[in-house]
Amino acid sequence: MSRPCGRVGEGEFDSASQEETVALGELLGALLEPTDVLVLTGDLGAGKTQLTKGVAAGLGIEDDVTSPTFTIEMVYGGGRMPLYHFDLYRLDDPDQLEDIGLYDAMGVDGPCLIEWGEQFLEQIGPERVDVFLSRRDEESQVGEEPRRSIRFVAHDERGRELVRALDAAVDAHAGERTQEA
């Protein structure tokens, strides 16, 4: 695993590369439970799909993960549990959530990662973690990959437990890397 993002606060991370974002996702994937729901929010290119690639790897899934913009839902298997990956960008009516099977997938047998779900938070419910990803282009030099901020906001006790565990995993991984150097 590559070096994960640096932790800058409780549930807040700074990523210097796509590899660091994927590595953070990998640590997150190892911590997820079947009932976990994460809503990934960020502009195009913010790192939502890179984080999801890492989550899949952390679950032991070897499939190539891509953004399901046109298919709306992808289900990845072959790991310790399936991963449900939704992209709600093209949806505009809450009734469509049932049509695409979102409610059937949430809390069943694998975590759900939902891109562009911020307009449907009421329907998704409070048992979730919101993940805000943003590019910090102004801090990058010409030719450098833009840095990214990644912030986790939990809305229930399980979510708070998950964020604390991720903080600890990143800290432990950083400590291991320091001892190796």
C-alpha positions as CSV (number, residue, x, y, z in Angstrom):
1,M,0.0,0.0,0.0
2,S,1.2,3.5,-0.8
3,R,1.4,6.1,1.9
4,P,-2.1,7.3,2.9
5,C,-3.0,10.9,3.2
6,G,-1.7,12.9,6.1
7,R,-4.2,13.5,8.9
8,V,-4.7,17.2,9.7
9,G,-7.6,16.9,12.2
10,E,-10.4,14.6,13.4
11,G,-11.7,13.0,10.2
12,E,-9.7,15.5,8.1
13,F,-7.0,14.5,5.7
14,D,-4.6,16.1,3.2
15,S,-3.8,14.1,0.0
16,A,-0.8,15.0,-2.2
17,S,-1.6,12.5,-4.9
18,Q,-4.1,10.0,-6.3
19,E,-2.0,7.2,-4.8
20,E,-2.5,8.8,-1.3
21,T,-6.2,9.1,-1.8
22,V,-6.4,5.4,-2.9
23,A,-4.3,4.4,0.1
24,L,-6.7,6.3,2.4
25,G,-9.6,4.4,0.8
26,E,-7.8,1.1,1.3
27,L,-7.6,1.8,5.0
28,L,-11.2,2.8,5.1
29,G,-12.3,-0.3,3.2
30,A,-10.7,-2.5,5.7
31,L,-12.9,-0.9,8.4
32,L,-16.2,-0.9,6.7
33,E,-19.2,-3.0,7.8
34,P,-22.1,-4.1,5.6
35,T,-24.4,-1.4,6.9
36,D,-22.1,1.5,6.2
37,V,-23.3,4.3,3.9
38,L,-21.0,7.0,2.7
39,V,-22.0,10.0,0.6
40,L,-19.1,11.3,-1.5
41,T,-19.3,15.0,-2.3
42,G,-16.9,16.9,-4.5
43,D,-16.5,18.5,-7.9
44,L,-15.4,16.5,-11.0
45,G,-11.8,15.4,-10.4
46,A,-11.9,15.8,-6.6
47,G,-11.0,12.1,-6.0
48,K,-14.4,10.4,-5.3
49,T,-13.6,7.5,-7.7
50,Q,-10.0,7.2,-6.5
51,L,-11.2,6.9,-2.9
52,T,-13.7,4.3,-4.0
53,K,-10.9,2.3,-5.8
54,G,-9.1,2.2,-2.5
55,V,-12.2,1.1,-0.6
56,A,-12.6,-1.8,-3.1
57,A,-9.0,-2.8,-2.6
58,G,-9.4,-2.6,1.2
59,L,-12.4,-5.0,0.9
60,G,-10.2,-7.4,-1.1
61,I,-12.0,-6.6,-4.4
62,E,-9.8,-6.9,-7.5
63,D,-12.2,-5.5,-10.1
64,D,-11.4,-2.4,-12.0
65,V,-13.4,0.4,-10.3
66,T,-14.8,3.2,-12.5
67,S,-17.3,5.9,-11.9
68,P,-20.8,4.6,-12.7
69,T,-22.0,7.9,-14.2
70,F,-23.9,6.3,-17.1
71,T,-24.8,3.0,-15.4
72,I,-25.8,4.7,-12.1
73,E,-24.9,1.6,-10.1
74,M,-22.0,-0.8,-10.0
75,V,-21.8,-3.8,-7.7
76,Y,-18.3,-5.2,-7.1
77,G,-17.9,-8.6,-5.6
78,G,-15.0,-11.0,-4.9
79,G,-14.0,-9.4,-1.6
80,R,-15.0,-10.0,2.0
81,M,-18.4,-8.4,1.1
82,P,-19.8,-6.7,-2.0
83,L,-19.4,-3.0,-2.6
84,Y,-22.3,-1.0,-3.9
85,H,-21.2,2.1,-5.8
86,F,-23.8,4.6,-7.0
87,D,-23.5,7.8,-9.0
88,L,-26.6,10.0,-8.7
89,Y,-25.4,12.8,-10.8
90,R,-28.0,12.3,-13.5
91,L,-30.9,11.8,-11.2
92,D,-33.2,14.7,-10.2
93,D,-36.2,13.1,-8.5
94,P,-36.2,11.2,-5.2
95,D,-38.6,8.6,-6.6
96,Q,-35.8,7.5,-8.9
97,L,-33.8,6.2,-5.9
98,E,-36.2,3.3,-5.5
99,D,-36.1,2.6,-9.3
100,I,-32.3,2.2,-9.3
101,G,-32.3,-0.1,-6.2
102,L,-30.6,2.2,-3.8
103,Y,-32.9,1.3,-0.9
104,D,-32.5,-2.4,-1.6
105,A,-28.7,-2.1,-1.4
106,M,-28.4,0.1,1.7
107,G,-27.6,-1.7,4.8
108,V,-28.0,-5.2,3.4
109,D,-24.7,-7.2,2.8
110,G,-22.1,-4.6,1.8
111,P,-21.3,-0.9,2.2
112,C,-22.8,1.7,-0.2
113,L,-20.7,4.5,-1.6
114,I,-22.8,7.2,-3.2
115,E,-21.4,9.9,-5.4
116,W,-23.4,13.0,-6.0
117,G,-25.9,12.1,-3.3
118,E,-26.0,15.4,-1.6
119,Q,-29.4,16.4,-3.1
120,F,-30.9,13.2,-1.7
121,L,-29.6,13.3,1.9
122,E,-33.1,13.3,3.4
123,Q,-34.0,10.1,1.5
124,I,-30.6,8.5,2.2
125,G,-31.2,9.1,5.9
126,P,-29.1,10.0,8.9
127,E,-27.2,6.7,9.3
128,R,-24.4,7.8,7.0
129,V,-21.0,9.4,6.8
130,D,-20.6,12.4,4.4
131,V,-17.2,12.6,2.7
132,F,-16.3,16.0,1.3
133,L,-13.4,16.0,-1.2
134,S,-12.0,19.1,-2.8
135,R,-9.1,20.0,-5.0
136,R,-6.7,22.6,-3.8
137,D,-5.3,23.7,-7.1
138,E,-4.0,27.0,-5.8
139,E,-1.5,25.2,-3.7
140,S,0.0,23.1,-6.6
141,Q,2.9,24.1,-8.7
142,V,2.8,23.9,-12.5
143,G,3.2,20.2,-13.5
144,E,2.2,19.0,-10.0
145,E,-0.9,17.0,-9.2
146,P,-3.3,19.1,-7.2
147,R,-3.6,18.5,-3.5
148,R,-6.9,17.4,-2.1
149,S,-8.7,17.9,1.2
150,I,-10.8,15.0,2.4
151,R,-13.2,15.5,5.3
152,F,-15.4,12.9,7.0
153,V,-18.6,14.0,8.8
154,A,-20.5,11.3,10.7
155,H,-24.2,11.6,11.5
156,D,-24.7,8.6,13.8
157,E,-22.7,6.6,16.4
158,R,-21.5,4.0,13.9
159,G,-20.3,6.7,11.7
160,R,-18.4,8.4,14.5
161,E,-16.9,5.0,15.4
162,L,-15.8,4.6,11.8
163,V,-14.2,8.0,11.6
164,R,-12.3,7.4,14.9
165,A,-11.1,4.1,13.6
166,L,-9.9,5.6,10.3
167,D,-8.0,8.3,12.2
168,A,-6.3,5.7,14.3
169,A,-5.5,3.6,11.2
170,V,-3.9,6.5,9.4
171,D,-1.9,7.5,12.6
172,A,-0.7,3.9,13.0
173,H,0.3,3.7,9.4
174,A,2.2,7.0,9.6
175,G,4.0,5.7,12.7
176,E,5.0,2.5,10.9
177,R,6.3,4.6,8.0
178,T,8.3,6.8,10.4
179,Q,9.9,3.7,12.1
180,E,10.9,2.3,8.7
181,A,12.7,5.5,7.7
